[in-house]
Amino acid sequence: MERKYLGVVLAGGQSRRYGRQKALAHYQSKPFFMHSLDALKDLTEEQLIICHPAILKDIKAKTKTSVVLDHPKYQGLGPLAGLYTAMSKKDAEWYVTAPCDTPYIHTDVYKKLIKIQQETTSQAIIPIIEGRKQPLIGLYHKSLQHTISELLDQEIYKVGALLEAADTYLAADSSFDPEAFHNVNKPEDWPEAKLD
């Protein structure tokens, strides 16, 4: 039976600006990726982590959640590759995404997005925070898989291109907590983050 919602943690990046794999940096004694996973768990029937080859072993050691690498055809090509991989690995109607570098993310964000999804016919539901789209924290319908593969085959890797091609609902809800969307790009953005 097809799942309604599959939670997808996108941890396939190289963390170049951070200088080390930020998915494994810690906040409140938990790796960043676990905060993303926790935000998804209560609202999705199953979760999947798409990770970088360099941290596959470490991620698997810290969770019982399924962990996979990008689809070989699109290895290392960014979040669109991760989303395509999730769609090709696990059947679901909706793919609920979380990046691995937003340790303040919480379930309430996704509750609001799912409520919006249930009231619209859009293919993608994306929050807007302080005027900026947050495409890695969103919902994507299974019907977008072909569009994603077409973009990747054309060497178009920006998630924004998918949002333009899809029927996208931009959720500018003033009740969103902006702090939940804070992502960590460099160690100085997050001095308390530590690695085991």
ZAFI-778902 format. One record per residue (C-alpha): x, y, z; residue in three letters; residue number from 1. Coordinates in nm, 4 decimals, padded with zeros to 6 digits. Layout:
BEGIN
(r (X,Y,Z),Ala,NUM),
...
END
This chain:
BEGIN
(r (00.0000,00.0000,00.0000),Met,1),
(r (00.1317,00.3439,-00.0949),Glu,2),
(r (00.2305,00.5740,00.1883),Arg,3),
(r (00.0604,00.9114,00.2108),Lys,4),
(r (00.3701,01.0900,00.3456),Tyr,5),
(r (00.7350,00.9868,00.3349),Leu,6),
(r (00.9799,01.1936,00.5392),Gly,7),
(r (01.3064,01.2670,00.3573),Val,8),
(r (01.6187,01.4036,00.5264),Val,9),
(r (01.8529,01.5539,00.2684),Leu,10),
(r (02.2090,01.4964,00.3902),Ala,11),
(r (02.3877,01.4388,00.0604),Gly,12),
(r (02.5806,01.7658,00.0407),Gly,13),
(r (02.9555,01.8048,00.0666),Gln,14),
(r (02.9469,02.0717,00.3433),Ser,15),
(r (03.2260,02.2639,00.1675),Arg,16),
(r (03.1587,02.5911,00.3516),Arg,17),
(r (03.1333,02.4133,00.6844),Tyr,18),
(r (03.4647,02.2334,00.6336),Gly,19),
(r (03.3361,01.9003,00.7685),Arg,20),
(r (03.0125,01.7033,00.7515),Gln,21),
(r (02.7619,01.9242,00.9300),Lys,22),
(r (02.4963,01.6510,00.9400),Ala,23),
(r (02.7080,01.5010,01.2204),Leu,24),
(r (02.7604,01.8243,01.4142),Ala,25),
(r (02.5714,01.8249,01.7449),His,26),
(r (02.3095,02.0448,01.9076),Tyr,27),
(r (02.1650,01.9457,02.2461),Gln,28),
(r (02.3603,01.6178,02.2370),Ser,29),
(r (02.2072,01.5063,01.9060),Lys,30),
(r (02.3482,01.5194,01.5507),Pro,31),
(r (02.1889,01.7842,01.3323),Phe,32),
(r (02.0325,01.5219,01.1048),Phe,33),
(r (01.8480,01.3694,01.4017),Met,34),
(r (01.6722,01.6997,01.4718),His,35),
(r (01.5455,01.6960,01.1125),Ser,36),
(r (01.4387,01.3336,01.1476),Leu,37),
(r (01.2557,01.4043,01.4728),Asp,38),
(r (01.0617,01.6884,01.3085),Ala,39),
(r (00.9336,01.4461,01.0439),Leu,40),
(r (00.8670,01.1315,01.2477),Lys,41),
(r (00.5253,01.2083,01.3951),Asp,42),
(r (00.3713,01.3148,01.0642),Leu,43),
(r (00.5129,01.0653,00.8146),Thr,44),
(r (00.4580,00.6902,00.7954),Glu,45),
(r (00.8233,00.6227,00.7162),Glu,46),
(r (01.1457,00.8198,00.6855),Gln,47),
(r (01.4462,00.7985,00.4552),Leu,48),
(r (01.7853,00.9650,00.4839),Ile,49),
(r (01.9718,01.0504,00.1627),Ile,50),
(r (02.3360,01.0904,00.2620),Cys,51),
(r (02.6819,01.1655,00.1286),His,52),
(r (02.9089,00.8616,00.0807),Pro,53),
(r (03.1622,01.0035,00.3287),Ala,54),
(r (02.9145,00.9760,00.6178),Ile,55),
(r (02.7114,00.6694,00.5201),Leu,56),
(r (02.8722,00.4479,00.7846),Lys,57),
(r (02.8461,00.7127,01.0591),Asp,58),
(r (02.4814,00.7918,00.9856),Ile,59),
(r (02.3870,00.4231,00.9788),Lys,60),
(r (02.5575,00.3740,01.3152),Ala,61),
(r (02.3405,00.6443,01.4738),Lys,62),
(r (01.9925,00.5526,01.3471),Thr,63),
(r (01.7666,00.2622,01.2537),Lys,64),
(r (01.6073,00.4738,00.9802),Thr,65),
(r (01.6769,00.3672,00.6204),Ser,66),
(r (01.9860,00.5432,00.4811),Val,67),
(r (02.0744,00.5499,00.1103),Val,68),
(r (02.3091,00.7280,-00.1278),Leu,69),
(r (02.1948,00.9376,-00.4226),Asp,70),
(r (02.0733,00.7488,-00.7292),His,71),
(r (02.3970,00.6581,-00.9170),Pro,72),
(r (02.2926,00.8540,-01.2261),Lys,73),
(r (02.2638,01.1743,-01.0224),Tyr,74),
(r (02.5212,01.1188,-00.7474),Gln,75),
(r (02.6247,01.4429,-00.5779),Gly,76),
(r (02.4008,01.6732,-00.7832),Leu,77),
(r (02.2311,01.8419,-00.4904),Gly,78),
(r (01.8842,01.8416,-00.3323),Pro,79),
(r (01.6996,01.7650,-00.6550),Leu,80),
(r (01.9049,01.4467,-00.6845),Ala,81),
(r (01.8163,01.3611,-00.3246),Gly,82),
(r (01.4467,01.4174,-00.3876),Leu,83),
(r (01.4577,01.2093,-00.7060),Tyr,84),
(r (01.6372,00.9334,-00.5151),Thr,85),
(r (01.3671,00.9267,-00.2478),Ala,86),
(r (01.0959,00.9081,-00.5138),Met,87),
(r (01.2732,00.6240,-00.6921),Ser,88),
(r (01.3410,00.4264,-00.3716),Lys,89),
(r (01.0117,00.4548,-00.1827),Lys,90),
(r (00.6533,00.4907,-00.3048),Asp,91),
(r (00.4508,00.7692,-00.1471),Ala,92),
(r (00.1983,01.0291,-00.2510),Glu,93),
(r (00.3907,01.3116,-00.0834),Trp,94),
(r (00.7583,01.3544,00.0015),Tyr,95),
(r (00.8134,01.5744,00.3055),Val,96),
(r (01.1666,01.7147,00.3017),Thr,97),
(r (01.4042,01.8441,00.5652),Ala,98),
(r (01.7654,01.9561,00.5225),Pro,99),
(r (02.0266,01.8185,00.7603),Cys,100),
(r (02.1505,02.1599,00.8770),Asp,101),
(r (01.8466,02.3164,01.0473),Thr,102),
(r (01.8753,02.1975,01.4089),Pro,103),
(r (01.5877,02.4209,01.5266),Tyr,104),
(r (01.3363,02.2658,01.2867),Ile,105),
(r (01.0289,02.1206,01.4566),His,106),
(r (00.7102,01.9295,01.3841),Thr,107),
(r (00.4814,02.2354,01.3968),Asp,108),
(r (00.6324,02.3635,01.0712),Val,109),
(r (00.5284,02.0448,00.8929),Tyr,110),
(r (00.1852,02.0354,01.0560),Lys,111),
(r (00.1134,02.3747,00.8985),Lys,112),
(r (00.2479,02.2696,00.5587),Leu,113),
(r (00.0446,01.9480,00.5583),Ile,114),
(r (-00.2703,02.1389,00.6545),Lys,115),
(r (-00.2127,02.3692,00.3560),Ile,116),
(r (-00.1469,02.0698,00.1300),Gln,117),
(r (-00.4777,01.9136,00.2332),Gln,118),
(r (-00.6612,02.2305,00.1292),Glu,119),
(r (-00.4960,02.2824,-00.2122),Thr,120),
(r (-00.4327,02.0952,-00.5358),Thr,121),
(r (-00.0726,02.2183,-00.5740),Ser,122),
(r (00.2194,01.9841,-00.6453),Gln,123),
(r (00.4641,02.1549,-00.4100),Ala,124),
(r (00.4070,02.3395,-00.0808),Ile,125),
(r (00.6959,02.5670,00.0171),Ile,126),
(r (00.7168,02.8149,00.3060),Pro,127),
(r (00.8319,03.1717,00.2616),Ile,128),
(r (01.0175,03.3120,00.5627),Ile,129),
(r (01.1100,03.6800,00.5798),Glu,130),
(r (01.0570,03.7067,00.2052),Gly,131),
(r (01.2723,03.4051,00.1134),Arg,132),
(r (01.1574,03.0697,-00.0228),Lys,133),
(r (01.2632,02.7686,00.1835),Gln,134),
(r (01.2500,02.4888,-00.0769),Pro,135),
(r (01.4311,02.2240,00.1276),Leu,136),
(r (01.1596,02.2379,00.3945),Ile,137),
(r (00.8502,02.1429,00.2006),Gly,138),
(r (00.6137,01.8913,00.0463),Leu,139),
(r (00.6542,01.7506,-00.3044),Tyr,140),
(r (00.3978,01.5372,-00.4859),His,141),
(r (00.5000,01.2121,-00.6544),Lys,142),
(r (00.3880,01.3496,-00.9918),Ser,143),
(r (00.7022,01.5670,-00.9957),Leu,144),
(r (00.9460,01.2763,-01.0332),Gln,145),
(r (00.9552,01.2968,-01.4131),His,146),
(r (01.0011,01.6750,-01.4055),Thr,147),
(r (01.2903,01.6367,-01.1603),Ile,148),
(r (01.4654,01.3797,-01.3792),Ser,149),
(r (01.4203,01.6038,-01.6837),Glu,150),
(r (01.5797,01.8973,-01.5011),Leu,151),
(r (01.8722,01.6851,-01.3830),Leu,152),
(r (01.9233,01.5433,-01.7329),Asp,153),
(r (01.9405,01.9022,-01.8601),Gln,154),
(r (02.2024,01.9779,-01.5904),Glu,155),
(r (01.9627,02.2107,-01.4121),Ile,156),
(r (02.0233,02.1536,-01.0428),Tyr,157),
(r (01.8496,02.4439,-00.8685),Lys,158),
(r (01.5388,02.3568,-00.6701),Val,159),
(r (01.3989,02.6925,-00.7807),Gly,160),
(r (01.3727,02.5559,-01.1339),Ala,161),
(r (01.1467,02.2787,-01.0060),Leu,162),
(r (00.9298,02.5302,-00.8215),Leu,163),
(r (00.8878,02.7248,-01.1455),Glu,164),
(r (00.7975,02.4114,-01.3429),Ala,165),
(r (00.5552,02.2776,-01.0807),Ala,166),
(r (00.2211,02.4026,-00.9572),Asp,167),
(r (00.3750,02.5488,-00.6403),Thr,168),
(r (00.1983,02.6950,-00.3394),Tyr,169),
(r (00.4136,02.9508,-00.1583),Leu,170),
(r (00.3064,02.9545,00.2056),Ala,171),
(r (00.3691,03.2947,00.3586),Ala,172),
(r (00.2231,03.2140,00.6994),Asp,173),
(r (00.3077,03.4720,00.9650),Ser,174),
(r (00.2741,03.2046,01.2334),Ser,175),
(r (00.5858,03.0208,01.1116),Phe,176),
(r (00.8721,03.0464,01.3603),Asp,177),
(r (01.1625,03.2009,01.1611),Pro,178),
(r (01.4179,03.0467,01.3983),Glu,179),
(r (01.3070,02.6971,01.2916),Ala,180),
(r (01.4408,02.7692,00.9428),Phe,181),
(r (01.7869,02.8845,01.0514),His,182),
(r (02.0438,02.6789,00.8638),Asn,183),
(r (02.4086,02.6435,00.9532),Val,184),
(r (02.6553,02.6970,00.6685),Asn,185),
(r (02.9805,02.7709,00.8499),Lys,186),
(r (03.1164,02.6770,01.1947),Pro,187),
(r (03.1111,03.0429,01.2991),Glu,188),
(r (02.7349,03.0441,01.2364),Asp,189),
(r (02.7096,02.7838,01.5078),Trp,190),
(r (02.9952,02.8048,01.7615),Pro,191),
(r (02.8348,02.5528,01.9975),Glu,192),
(r (02.8170,02.2791,01.7333),Ala,193),
(r (03.0571,01.9948,01.8029),Lys,194),
(r (03.1575,01.6675,01.6474),Leu,195),
(r (03.2015,01.3501,01.8490),Asp,196),
END
